[in-house]
Amino acid sequence: MFTNYLPSEMVTVLEVTSMFTVLFGIILALLFTSDQANKKNLYLKKAK
């Protein structure tokens, strides 16, 4: 892998950056999916 040619500090920065990117993506996915479910529930409550 290309990380063998990088200094250890740079590898650490890449690992932390990738970890936060994945966590941020998961949080965004959860927020968007929960918004869609809540909108459907609100529409059903207003119709009744």
N, C-alpha and C positions, 0 to 999 in steps of 0.2 A: 504494500500500500504506500501511497505517497507520503504518509505521515512519518515514515521511517527517515525521511530526508529533512524533516523539520526539527527545530529545537523543541525540547520538552515543554517549554513555556507556551509555545505556539500551539502545540497539541492540546494542552490544557484549555487554552482559550477556545479552540475549536470545539472541544467536548462540551464546555459550559454553554457556549453559544447554541450548539445543536440541541442540547437538553432544554434550554429555555424556549427555543423555537418550537420544539415538539409540544411542550407544555402549553405554550400560547395557542398553538393550533387546536389542541384538545379543548381548551377553555372556550375558544371561539366557536368550535363545533357544538359544544354543549349549550352555549348561549343561543345560537341560531336555532337549534332544534327545540329548545324549550320555548322560544318566542312563538314558533309556529303552533305548538300545541296550545299555548295560552290564547292565541288569537282565535282558534277554533272554539275554545270554550267560551270566550267572551261573546262571540257571535251567537252561539247557541243560547247563552243566558239572555241576551238582548231580544232574541226572537220569541222567547217564552214570556 
